[in-house]
Amino acid sequence: MKKKFRVTFNAPVVLSFAIASLAVLILGYISLGKITEWLFMTRHTSLLSPLTYIRFFTHVLGHNGWEHFIGNMSYILLLGPMLEEKYSSKKVVSVILVTALVTALINYILFPQIAVCGASGVVFAFILMTSFTSFKDGEIPVSFILVAVIFLGKEIFDGIFVQDDISNLSHILGGIVGGCFGYALNRK
C-alpha cells in the first residue's frame, strides 16, 4: 500500500507572516512604493496620527525589494517553524509584535530622520531565540554566546564603520528581544 503525502500548513504564524510580507511587497511594486511608504514603513510622523501607531507594527511586513524580502524570509521560514513548534504560535506572535514595537519606538526616538521597514529585527530575534532551544536552567549555551558574538558583533561593527541603508540597530534590538524571550521561555 502506498503512503499518501499531503501538504500541511505546519507553522500558521510564520507562514501567514511570509505570505503577508509577499503580498505587501507585490502591492509595493504595483503602487511604485507608495503603499509601502504609507503603511509599511515606520518613520517620524505625528503622534496624533493613528497610522503612526499602526506602522509601529506593520513596518516588519514591508521590504524595499526582492533581495531584502528573500534574505529575511529565508531565515524566517527556516527558523520560525521550529520556534513555533517548540514554543507555540502565540509566543511567536508575541516575539514578532514585541520586536516590531521595540525597533519602531527606538528608531522613532533616536533617529527621527530615518524611515525603517523590513523583518530583519524579527530575523535576529529568531536567530538568538533559536540558540536557546537546548538551554537548561543555570547554564548558558556556548551556541548562544557564539551566535551573539558573531551576529551582534558584526552588526555593532557595521553600525559604527559601514555606511549603508541597513538598520543595524534594528538587528541588534531584535537579537536582544529574541535572546530575552529565549531565556525567559526556557527557564525552569
Wavefront OBJ file of the C-alpha trace (Angstrom):
o trace
v 0.000 0.000 0.000
v 1.368 3.381 -0.997
v 1.581 6.041 1.637
v -0.067 9.295 0.615
v 1.776 12.528 1.088
v -0.048 15.690 1.915
v 0.989 19.291 2.213
v 0.451 20.729 5.693
v 0.263 24.297 6.933
v 2.737 23.412 9.689
v 3.541 26.838 11.122
v 0.494 29.093 10.708
v 2.019 32.251 12.189
v 5.286 32.058 10.279
v 3.642 31.073 7.008
v 0.982 33.792 7.361
v 3.722 36.324 8.115
v 5.647 35.289 4.987
v 2.521 35.375 2.803
v 1.501 38.780 4.175
v 5.020 40.115 3.573
v 4.916 38.834 -0.009
v 1.523 40.481 -0.568
v 2.868 43.775 0.818
v 5.931 43.529 -1.435
v 3.744 42.971 -4.505
v 1.453 45.850 -3.518
v 4.550 47.989 -3.080
v 5.699 47.195 -6.610
v 2.240 47.817 -8.072
v 1.980 51.195 -6.296
v 5.585 52.170 -7.090
v 6.407 52.085 -3.380
v 3.587 54.359 -2.243
v 1.709 51.695 -0.236
v 4.906 50.524 1.435
v 5.811 54.081 2.370
v 2.296 54.919 3.553
v 1.502 51.852 5.648
v 4.529 49.528 5.981
v 7.418 51.832 6.822
v 7.861 53.408 10.231
v 9.105 56.978 10.292
v 8.857 60.041 12.464
v 5.289 61.239 11.968
v 2.836 62.955 14.287
v 1.808 61.017 17.379
v -1.707 62.336 16.721
v -1.933 60.197 13.582
v -3.365 56.709 14.146
v -1.189 55.488 11.251
v 1.921 56.182 13.319
v 0.853 53.505 15.803
v -0.222 51.058 13.088
v 3.162 51.433 11.349
v 4.926 50.661 14.666
v 3.773 47.078 13.985
v 3.258 46.822 10.215
v 6.751 48.005 9.216
v 8.059 44.446 9.665
v 5.890 43.345 6.723
v 7.344 45.906 4.298
v 10.524 45.303 2.287
v 12.378 47.517 -0.155
v 12.862 44.886 -2.837
v 13.076 41.194 -3.674
v 16.586 40.717 -2.266
v 15.597 42.264 1.056
v 12.429 40.128 1.167
v 14.158 36.877 0.164
v 17.004 37.392 2.641
v 14.604 37.912 5.539
v 12.077 35.250 4.570
v 14.807 32.624 4.108
v 15.733 32.914 7.780
v 12.157 33.319 8.989
v 10.964 30.240 7.090
v 13.988 28.255 8.237
v 13.884 29.142 11.940
v 10.261 30.140 12.530
v 8.535 26.751 12.185
v 10.912 25.187 14.710
v 10.255 28.030 17.168
v 6.511 27.855 16.587
v 6.511 24.096 17.195
v 8.633 24.387 20.353
v 7.049 27.461 21.957
v 3.565 27.841 20.358
v 2.072 30.120 17.753
v 1.012 32.605 20.436
v 4.593 33.027 21.692
v 5.954 33.513 18.162
v 3.320 36.206 17.523
v 4.460 37.860 20.764
v 8.095 37.822 19.623
v 7.162 39.375 16.278
v 4.979 42.076 17.857
v 7.431 42.974 20.629
v 10.315 43.108 18.149
v 8.305 45.309 15.792
v 7.308 47.694 18.584
v 10.757 47.921 20.199
v 12.577 48.531 16.909
v 9.984 51.101 15.793
v 9.966 53.017 19.076
v 13.749 53.187 19.391
v 14.076 54.244 15.754
v 11.301 56.833 16.238
v 13.005 58.309 19.301
v 16.692 58.128 18.326
v 16.584 58.525 14.531
v 13.637 60.763 13.609
v 15.074 61.401 10.127
v 15.261 57.696 9.164
v 12.406 55.517 7.891
v 12.626 51.769 8.519
v 10.921 48.743 7.008
v 11.620 45.038 6.910
v 11.671 41.944 9.075
v 15.397 41.993 9.866
v 14.750 42.622 13.550
v 12.436 39.603 13.609
v 15.125 37.555 11.853
v 17.669 38.422 14.527
v 15.107 37.748 17.270
v 14.548 34.282 15.781
v 18.291 33.645 15.426
v 19.038 34.459 19.072
v 15.900 32.704 20.276
v 16.855 29.556 18.368
v 20.216 29.425 20.091
v 18.321 28.901 23.374
v 16.428 25.802 22.221
v 18.728 23.465 24.168
v 19.021 25.797 27.160
v 18.971 24.326 30.655
v 18.339 26.416 33.763
v 21.579 27.691 35.262
v 23.537 27.239 32.036
v 24.384 29.495 29.126
v 24.794 27.535 25.891
v 28.075 28.097 24.045
v 25.987 28.254 20.860
v 24.182 31.306 22.272
v 27.475 33.013 23.129
v 28.888 32.335 19.665
v 25.717 33.458 17.887
v 25.590 36.617 19.992
v 29.249 37.420 19.386
v 29.165 36.647 15.655
v 25.812 38.119 14.651
v 25.528 41.009 17.078
v 29.256 41.761 16.925
v 29.006 42.116 13.157
v 26.003 44.435 13.484
v 27.778 46.628 16.028
v 30.877 46.781 13.815
v 28.804 47.558 10.698
v 26.785 50.166 12.590
v 29.963 52.006 13.555
v 32.129 51.573 10.458
v 29.872 50.836 7.441
v 27.686 53.465 5.803
v 24.688 51.795 4.138
v 20.897 51.770 4.281
v 20.741 48.870 6.724
v 19.318 49.461 10.191
v 21.922 47.672 12.285
v 20.175 48.932 15.409
v 17.023 47.019 14.397
v 19.108 43.867 14.070
v 20.702 44.399 17.485
v 17.375 45.197 19.156
v 15.724 42.186 17.516
v 18.561 39.997 18.770
v 18.119 41.343 22.292
v 14.358 40.709 22.178
v 14.918 37.165 20.867
v 17.586 36.475 23.477
v 15.305 37.684 26.263
v 12.372 35.605 25.004
v 14.595 32.554 24.511
v 15.963 32.842 28.036
v 12.559 33.512 29.627
v 10.785 30.700 27.789
v 13.446 28.123 28.640
v 13.872 28.835 32.344
v 12.522 26.149 34.599
l 1 2 3 4 5 6 7 8 9 10 11 12 13 14 15 16 17 18 19 20 21 22 23 24 25 26 27 28 29 30 31 32 33 34 35 36 37 38 39 40 41 42 43 44 45 46 47 48 49 50 51 52 53 54 55 56 57 58 59 60 61 62 63 64 65 66 67 68 69 70 71 72 73 74 75 76 77 78 79 80 81 82 83 84 85 86 87 88 89 90 91 92 93 94 95 96 97 98 99 100 101 102 103 104 105 106 107 108 109 110 111 112 113 114 115 116 117 118 119 120 121 122 123 124 125 126 127 128 129 130 131 132 133 134 135 136 137 138 139 140 141 142 143 144 145 146 147 148 149 150 151 152 153 154 155 156 157 158 159 160 161 162 163 164 165 166 167 168 169 170 171 172 173 174 175 176 177 178 179 180 181 182 183 184 185 186 187 188
